[in-house]
């Protein structure tokens, strides 16, 4: 069932910033070209379900009221048909997980993107549809793992403080951010580095948080250090591109409920929505390398525990 938040012009003069919404909720609305538009927010999960989904939907609905676009929310995959999708400037996949569309629905969404429709991916949108190559190209990179320490974090295991680094000072979703943005969330690592085929908007300082051990080192996935590291060296966290016909924007943050009350994050989401809907100019041309990229890109070798290295040296045959 689709829920609609209708944004009537008469409401704009009555809207006051909500308590705690920060800069993204109360700042002046960006210039929206060609009037309002519709955004479909899709939150179906067939894997892990984030507790922040209801808050995320509410946040996007508030942004719609404040900035002049309509928001419809659904978990019904039947919404992915040509007639319905044509009503929307963009579709947000908000913390989706698993296999959420059948083949006919996938084809309808492919046609929608090829015809210029927009895509917004938030957090676990990259932990979705691993067997659909088109979607992998659209989101830009698939989820690999995330930290598990501290296990007692209030927002769930692995939520910790980290520092994101702005690469695109002029992009609508990052222009408002400081060069180094400290925040608390669950920080993803990816199966591949999308730099070179997307425009990287932010990366993360890997020295600012503990990547390892991570979810690929949990029981059943191989004992650390035989499991995989969360380090990527060059570690993008938000990006955009338009190489499949429509405009696509993705941000890896958005796990924590409290983040949706952060003004900088709300403005980040708004900039991504306006980018995907083509309502604000946005440079999404790929760069081969960024100003913060390290020379050695791609996944790093698994870290070794020093004590195990010493044991291995001791057991090695003498020359």
DOVEX-283942 format. One record per residue (C-alpha): residue in three letters; x, y, z negated. Coordinates in Angstrom, 3 decimals, decimal comma. Each point is the difference from the previous one (the first is absolute). Example, Ala and Ser with C-alpha at 12.3 -4.5 7.8 and 13.67 -1.06 7.14 Angstrom:
2
@res:Ala&u:12,300&v:-4,500&w:-7,800
@res:Ser&u:1,370&v:3,440&w:0,660
***
This chain:
319
@res:Unk&u:0,000&v:0,000&w:0,000
@res:Unk&u:1,328&v:3,446&w:0,911
@res:Unk&u:-0,135&v:2,809&w:-2,536
@res:Unk&u:0,030&v:3,573&w:1,321
@res:Unk&u:1,256&v:3,219&w:-1,555
@res:Unk&u:-1,542&v:2,814&w:2,071
@res:Unk&u:1,966&v:3,244&w:-0,019
@res:Unk&u:-2,402&v:2,852&w:0,584
@res:Unk&u:1,367&v:3,437&w:0,740
@res:Unk&u:-2,147&v:1,504&w:-2,723
@res:Unk&u:1,912&v:-2,033&w:-2,601
@res:Unk&u:3,330&v:1,632&w:0,734
@res:Unk&u:-0,828&v:3,233&w:-1,836
@res:Unk&u:-1,162&v:-2,003&w:-3,000
@res:Unk&u:2,915&v:-2,398&w:-0,309
@res:Unk&u:2,410&v:0,690&w:-2,827
@res:Unk&u:3,186&v:-2,010&w:-0,572
@res:Unk&u:-0,567&v:-3,006&w:-2,191
@res:Unk&u:1,882&v:-0,174&w:-3,269
@res:Unk&u:3,385&v:-1,599&w:0,466
@res:Unk&u:-0,126&v:-0,001&w:3,799
@res:Unk&u:3,081&v:2,199&w:0,328
@res:Unk&u:1,183&v:1,723&w:3,139
@res:Unk&u:-1,486&v:-2,513&w:2,441
@res:Unk&u:-3,508&v:0,381&w:-1,358
@res:Unk&u:-0,151&v:3,733&w:-0,598
@res:Unk&u:2,246&v:1,494&w:2,677
@res:Unk&u:-1,392&v:1,843&w:2,983
@res:Unk&u:-1,262&v:-2,332&w:2,705
@res:Unk&u:2,347&v:-0,453&w:2,972
@res:Unk&u:-1,238&v:1,278&w:3,326
@res:Unk&u:-2,098&v:-2,760&w:1,561
@res:Unk&u:-0,198&v:0,258&w:3,754
@res:Unk&u:-3,242&v:-0,828&w:1,847
@res:Unk&u:-2,117&v:0,026&w:-3,143
@res:Unk&u:-0,692&v:-2,953&w:-2,275
@res:Unk&u:0,402&v:-3,716&w:0,654
@res:Unk&u:-0,813&v:-3,387&w:-1,495
@res:Unk&u:2,439&v:-2,293&w:-1,821
@res:Unk&u:-0,751&v:-3,677&w:-0,674
@res:Unk&u:1,613&v:-1,333&w:-3,189
@res:Unk&u:0,418&v:-3,805&w:0,090
@res:Unk&u:0,898&v:-1,823&w:-3,223
@res:Unk&u:-0,668&v:-3,702&w:0,606
@res:Unk&u:2,385&v:-2,348&w:-1,820
@res:Unk&u:0,670&v:-3,683&w:0,580
@res:Unk&u:3,031&v:-0,057&w:-2,297
@res:Unk&u:1,037&v:2,109&w:-2,981
@res:Unk&u:-2,548&v:2,689&w:-0,827
@res:Unk&u:1,270&v:3,321&w:-1,333
@res:Unk&u:-1,827&v:1,493&w:-2,962
@res:Unk&u:0,597&v:3,436&w:1,559
@res:Unk&u:-2,325&v:-0,615&w:2,975
@res:Unk&u:-3,114&v:1,687&w:-1,488
@res:Unk&u:2,090&v:2,999&w:-1,097
@res:Unk&u:1,615&v:0,159&w:3,432
@res:Unk&u:-3,361&v:0,024&w:1,772
@res:Unk&u:-1,297&v:2,702&w:-2,339
@res:Unk&u:3,128&v:2,080&w:0,614
@res:Unk&u:-0,410&v:-0,156&w:3,783
@res:Unk&u:-3,669&v:0,917&w:-0,325
@res:Unk&u:0,977&v:3,030&w:-2,084
@res:Unk&u:2,571&v:1,028&w:2,609
@res:Unk&u:-2,698&v:-0,280&w:2,656
@res:Unk&u:-2,353&v:2,298&w:-1,884
@res:Unk&u:2,755&v:2,524&w:-0,648
@res:Unk&u:1,469&v:-0,011&w:3,500
@res:Unk&u:-2,930&v:-0,455&w:2,337
@res:Unk&u:-0,150&v:-3,619&w:1,146
@res:Unk&u:-2,459&v:-2,835&w:-0,623
@res:Unk&u:1,061&v:-3,208&w:-1,719
@res:Unk&u:-1,651&v:-3,394&w:0,363
@res:Unk&u:1,213&v:-2,900&w:-2,108
@res:Unk&u:-0,458&v:-3,674&w:0,839
@res:Unk&u:1,284&v:-3,464&w:-0,796
@res:Unk&u:-2,084&v:-1,538&w:2,771
@res:Unk&u:2,170&v:-1,171&w:2,921
@res:Unk&u:-3,079&v:0,203&w:2,240
@res:Unk&u:0,632&v:3,759&w:0,040
@res:Unk&u:2,821&v:-0,766&w:2,457
@res:Unk&u:-1,971&v:0,060&w:3,220
@res:Unk&u:0,367&v:2,356&w:2,943
@res:Unk&u:-3,208&v:1,968&w:-0,584
@res:Unk&u:0,645&v:0,651&w:-3,674
@res:Unk&u:3,740&v:0,712&w:0,259
@res:Unk&u:-0,673&v:2,624&w:2,681
@res:Unk&u:-1,624&v:2,142&w:-2,707
@res:Unk&u:3,297&v:0,497&w:-1,863
@res:Unk&u:3,085&v:2,085&w:0,696
@res:Unk&u:2,056&v:-2,371&w:-2,173
@res:Unk&u:-0,268&v:-3,128&w:-2,147
@res:Unk&u:1,773&v:-0,206&w:-3,364
@res:Unk&u:1,084&v:-3,446&w:-1,187
@res:Unk&u:0,158&v:0,681&w:-3,738
@res:Unk&u:1,738&v:-2,746&w:-1,997
@res:Unk&u:-1,316&v:-2,758&w:2,241
@res:Unk&u:1,603&v:-3,444&w:-0,312
@res:Unk&u:-0,068&v:-3,270&w:1,906
@res:Unk&u:-1,898&v:-0,997&w:3,139
@res:Unk&u:-2,931&v:2,417&w:0,097
@res:Unk&u:-1,208&v:0,005&w:3,642
@res:Unk&u:-0,968&v:-2,770&w:2,416
@res:Unk&u:1,235&v:-0,080&w:3,592
@res:Unk&u:-2,912&v:1,977&w:1,453
@res:Unk&u:0,370&v:2,692&w:-2,649
@res:Unk&u:3,740&v:0,130&w:0,643
@res:Unk&u:-0,565&v:0,535&w:3,719
@res:Unk&u:-2,476&v:2,789&w:-0,722
@res:Unk&u:2,554&v:1,747&w:-2,208
@res:Unk&u:2,768&v:-0,449&w:2,581
@res:Unk&u:-2,235&v:1,615&w:2,634
@res:Unk&u:-0,843&v:2,810&w:-2,424
@res:Unk&u:3,687&v:0,783&w:-0,622
@res:Unk&u:0,871&v:-0,268&w:3,714
@res:Unk&u:-2,744&v:2,550&w:0,732
@res:Unk&u:1,595&v:2,484&w:-2,438
@res:Unk&u:-1,570&v:-0,920&w:-3,347
@res:Unk&u:2,036&v:0,696&w:-3,127
@res:Unk&u:1,368&v:-2,327&w:-2,689
@res:Unk&u:0,836&v:0,840&w:-3,615
@res:Unk&u:1,686&v:-2,726&w:-2,062
@res:Unk&u:0,378&v:0,280&w:-3,768
@res:Unk&u:2,243&v:-2,218&w:-2,147
@res:Unk&u:-1,078&v:-3,634&w:0,462
@res:Unk&u:-1,324&v:0,706&w:3,492
@res:Unk&u:3,455&v:-1,393&w:0,863
@res:Unk&u:-0,893&v:-3,195&w:-1,936
@res:Unk&u:-2,810&v:-0,713&w:2,473
@res:Unk&u:-0,504&v:-2,026&w:3,214
@res:Unk&u:3,439&v:-1,638&w:0,202
@res:Unk&u:-1,110&v:-2,194&w:2,927
@res:Unk&u:-1,208&v:2,884&w:2,191
@res:Unk&u:2,997&v:1,390&w:1,948
@res:Unk&u:-1,872&v:3,127&w:1,113
@res:Unk&u:-0,696&v:0,937&w:-3,592
@res:Unk&u:3,647&v:-0,519&w:-0,933
@res:Unk&u:0,988&v:2,458&w:2,726
@res:Unk&u:-2,704&v:2,418&w:-1,132
@res:Unk&u:0,866&v:0,078&w:-3,704
@res:Unk&u:3,714&v:0,114&w:0,891
@res:Unk&u:1,425&v:-2,571&w:-2,432
@res:Unk&u:-1,384&v:-2,836&w:-2,091
@res:Unk&u:0,302&v:-0,183&w:-3,792
@res:Unk&u:2,800&v:-2,213&w:-1,286
@res:Unk&u:0,098&v:0,363&w:-3,794
@res:Unk&u:-0,131&v:2,410&w:-2,928
@res:Unk&u:1,698&v:0,115&w:-3,413
@res:Unk&u:-1,382&v:-1,976&w:-2,938
@res:Unk&u:1,763&v:1,890&w:-2,823
@res:Unk&u:-1,184&v:1,398&w:-2,295
@res:Unk&u:-2,550&v:-2,774&w:-0,427
@res:Unk&u:-1,922&v:2,002&w:-2,620
@res:Unk&u:-0,521&v:3,165&w:2,090
@res:Unk&u:-3,401&v:1,588&w:-0,644
@res:Unk&u:-0,972&v:-0,053&w:3,702
@res:Unk&u:1,264&v:-3,559&w:0,505
@res:Unk&u:3,330&v:-1,858&w:0,235
@res:Unk&u:2,613&v:1,830&w:2,043
@res:Unk&u:-1,439&v:3,519&w:-0,282
@res:Unk&u:2,896&v:2,280&w:-0,851
@res:Unk&u:1,482&v:3,449&w:0,573
@res:Unk&u:1,741&v:0,625&w:3,305
@res:Unk&u:1,079&v:2,835&w:2,307
@res:Unk&u:-1,341&v:0,394&w:3,527
@res:Unk&u:2,009&v:2,189&w:2,374
@res:Unk&u:-1,682&v:2,224&w:2,561
@res:Unk&u:1,327&v:-0,340&w:3,538
@res:Unk&u:-2,647&v:1,971&w:1,937
@res:Unk&u:-0,188&v:3,485&w:-1,476
@res:Unk&u:-2,574&v:1,185&w:2,542
@res:Unk&u:-2,418&v:-2,939&w:0,112
@res:Unk&u:-3,531&v:0,646&w:-1,375
@res:Unk&u:0,314&v:-2,894&w:-2,472
@res:Unk&u:3,426&v:0,938&w:-1,386
@res:Unk&u:0,483&v:3,758&w:0,533
@res:Unk&u:-1,317&v:0,761&w:-3,499
@res:Unk&u:2,337&v:-2,464&w:-1,727
@res:Unk&u:3,358&v:0,757&w:-1,617
@res:Unk&u:3,078&v:-1,488&w:1,620
@res:Unk&u:0,065&v:-2,543&w:-2,821
@res:Unk&u:-3,367&v:-1,099&w:-1,330
@res:Unk&u:0,031&v:-1,907&w:-3,299
@res:Unk&u:-3,077&v:-2,087&w:-0,688
@res:Unk&u:-1,147&v:-3,290&w:-1,518
@res:Unk&u:-1,425&v:-2,741&w:2,211
@res:Unk&u:0,599&v:-3,490&w:1,347
@res:Unk&u:2,701&v:0,355&w:2,666
@res:Unk&u:-0,100&v:-2,340&w:2,985
@res:Unk&u:2,831&v:-1,487&w:2,008
@res:Unk&u:-0,735&v:-1,080&w:3,578
@res:Unk&u:0,787&v:-2,924&w:2,271
@res:Unk&u:1,540&v:2,339&w:2,572
@res:Unk&u:1,179&v:3,587&w:0,250
@res:Unk&u:-2,322&v:1,988&w:2,307
@res:Unk&u:2,430&v:2,882&w:0,512
@res:Unk&u:0,588&v:0,565&w:3,686
@res:Unk&u:-3,543&v:-0,956&w:1,046
@res:Unk&u:-1,792&v:2,352&w:-2,431
@res:Unk&u:0,617&v:3,453&w:-1,454
@res:Unk&u:1,141&v:-0,586&w:-3,572
@res:Unk&u:-1,507&v:2,658&w:-2,283
@res:Unk&u:1,376&v:-1,167&w:-3,363
@res:Unk&u:2,436&v:-2,577&w:-1,250
@res:Unk&u:0,796&v:-1,118&w:-3,546
@res:Unk&u:3,213&v:0,348&w:-1,972
@res:Unk&u:0,742&v:-3,626&w:-0,832
@res:Unk&u:2,206&v:1,069&w:-2,911
@res:Unk&u:-2,993&v:1,654&w:-1,677
@res:Unk&u:-1,843&v:-3,225&w:-0,898
@res:Unk&u:0,571&v:-3,739&w:-0,524
@res:Unk&u:-0,798&v:-1,915&w:3,185
@res:Unk&u:1,055&v:-3,398&w:-1,348
@res:Unk&u:-1,209&v:-2,414&w:-1,175
@res:Unk&u:-3,129&v:0,228&w:2,094
@res:Unk&u:-3,000&v:-1,999&w:1,128
@res:Unk&u:2,031&v:-2,181&w:2,346
@res:Unk&u:1,866&v:-1,261&w:-3,084
@res:Unk&u:-3,057&v:-1,178&w:-1,914
@res:Unk&u:-0,399&v:-3,727&w:-0,816
@res:Unk&u:-0,629&v:-1,939&w:3,179
@res:Unk&u:1,769&v:2,522&w:2,223
@res:Unk&u:3,565&v:-0,945&w:-0,894
@res:Unk&u:1,984&v:0,757&w:-3,133
@res:Unk&u:1,975&v:3,241&w:-0,063
@res:Unk&u:2,574&v:0,540&w:1,510
@res:Unk&u:-1,200&v:-2,465&w:2,652
@res:Unk&u:-3,106&v:2,146&w:0,486
@res:Unk&u:0,049&v:3,120&w:2,160
@res:Unk&u:1,023&v:3,458&w:-1,115
@res:Unk&u:-2,214&v:3,066&w:0,195
@res:Unk&u:2,874&v:2,115&w:1,303
@res:Unk&u:-0,139&v:1,278&w:3,577
@res:Unk&u:2,825&v:2,591&w:-0,141
@res:Unk&u:-1,984&v:2,312&w:2,306
@res:Unk&u:-3,456&v:-0,300&w:-1,604
@res:Unk&u:-2,878&v:1,906&w:1,706
@res:Unk&u:-3,189&v:0,491&w:-2,035
@res:Unk&u:-2,248&v:2,096&w:2,270
@res:Unk&u:-0,082&v:0,426&w:3,758
@res:Unk&u:-2,142&v:0,735&w:3,056
@res:Unk&u:-0,071&v:-0,837&w:3,720
@res:Unk&u:-2,281&v:0,141&w:3,036
@res:Unk&u:1,495&v:-2,709&w:2,189
@res:Unk&u:-3,169&v:-2,151&w:0,240
@res:Unk&u:-2,317&v:2,729&w:1,278
@res:Unk&u:-1,376&v:1,310&w:-3,279
@res:Unk&u:1,800&v:1,842&w:-2,781
@res:Unk&u:1,099&v:-2,204&w:-2,903
@res:Unk&u:1,144&v:1,129&w:-3,458
@res:Unk&u:1,076&v:-2,200&w:-2,921
@res:Unk&u:1,079&v:0,577&w:-3,597
@res:Unk&u:1,303&v:-2,771&w:-2,253
@res:Unk&u:-1,083&v:1,716&w:-3,209
@res:Unk&u:-3,519&v:-0,206&w:-1,398
@res:Unk&u:0,010&v:-2,956&w:-2,397
@res:Unk&u:-0,590&v:1,849&w:-3,265
@res:Unk&u:-3,334&v:1,442&w:-1,094
@res:Unk&u:1,668&v:3,028&w:-1,579
@res:Unk&u:1,742&v:0,942&w:3,245
@res:Unk&u:-3,317&v:0,954&w:1,594
@res:Unk&u:-0,315&v:2,835&w:-2,519
@res:Unk&u:3,373&v:1,434&w:1,063
@res:Unk&u:-0,347&v:3,123&w:2,141
@res:Unk&u:3,093&v:-0,762&w:2,084
@res:Unk&u:-1,250&v:-3,491&w:0,805
@res:Unk&u:-3,458&v:1,272&w:0,887
@res:Unk&u:1,550&v:2,536&w:2,396
@res:Unk&u:2,174&v:-2,808&w:1,409
@res:Unk&u:-3,137&v:-2,045&w:0,716
@res:Unk&u:-1,789&v:2,991&w:1,498
@res:Unk&u:2,911&v:0,720&w:2,323
@res:Unk&u:-0,023&v:-3,630&w:1,131
@res:Unk&u:-3,735&v:0,082&w:0,683
@res:Unk&u:0,250&v:3,225&w:2,018
@res:Unk&u:2,966&v:-1,438&w:1,907
@res:Unk&u:-1,803&v:-3,219&w:0,942
@res:Unk&u:-3,163&v:1,902&w:0,924
@res:Unk&u:2,102&v:2,401&w:2,106
@res:Unk&u:-1,411&v:2,983&w:-1,865
@res:Unk&u:3,418&v:1,441&w:-0,825
@res:Unk&u:3,076&v:0,079&w:2,240
@res:Unk&u:2,486&v:-2,634&w:-1,114
@res:Unk&u:3,325&v:-1,051&w:1,469
@res:Unk&u:0,067&v:-3,809&w:-0,089
@res:Unk&u:2,697&v:-0,562&w:2,628
@res:Unk&u:2,410&v:-2,716&w:-1,203
@res:Unk&u:3,505&v:0,838&w:-1,172
@res:Unk&u:2,748&v:-2,570&w:0,283
@res:Unk&u:1,524&v:1,180&w:-3,264
@res:Unk&u:-0,994&v:2,390&w:-2,720
@res:Unk&u:2,019&v:2,467&w:-2,057
@res:Unk&u:-0,265&v:-2,301&w:-3,004
@res:Unk&u:0,542&v:-3,311&w:1,743
@res:Unk&u:3,015&v:-1,981&w:-1,090
@res:Unk&u:2,349&v:-1,302&w:2,715
@res:Unk&u:-0,851&v:-3,613&w:-0,782
@res:Unk&u:-3,705&v:-0,407&w:0,683
@res:Unk&u:-2,251&v:-2,985&w:-0,527
@res:Unk&u:-0,456&v:-2,486&w:-2,844
@res:Unk&u:2,965&v:-0,398&w:-2,309
@res:Unk&u:1,464&v:-3,329&w:-1,021
@res:Unk&u:-1,537&v:-1,479&w:-3,167
@res:Unk&u:1,635&v:1,312&w:-3,144
@res:Unk&u:2,041&v:-2,442&w:-2,034
@res:Unk&u:-0,004&v:-0,255&w:-3,771
@res:Unk&u:3,633&v:0,684&w:-1,070
@res:Unk&u:0,078&v:-2,903&w:-2,448
@res:Unk&u:-0,971&v:-2,428&w:2,750
@res:Unk&u:2,741&v:1,422&w:2,197
@res:Unk&u:2,522&v:-0,688&w:-2,758
@res:Unk&u:-1,266&v:-3,561&w:-0,375
@res:Unk&u:0,213&v:-0,527&w:3,759
@res:Unk&u:3,592&v:1,276&w:0,025
@res:Unk&u:0,886&v:-2,309&w:-2,863
@res:Unk&u:-1,453&v:-3,017&w:1,816
@res:Unk&u:1,608&v:0,823&w:3,342
@res:Unk&u:2,837&v:-2,415&w:1,039
@res:Unk&u:3,419&v:1,451&w:-0,687
@res:Unk&u:2,125&v:0,900&w:3,010
***
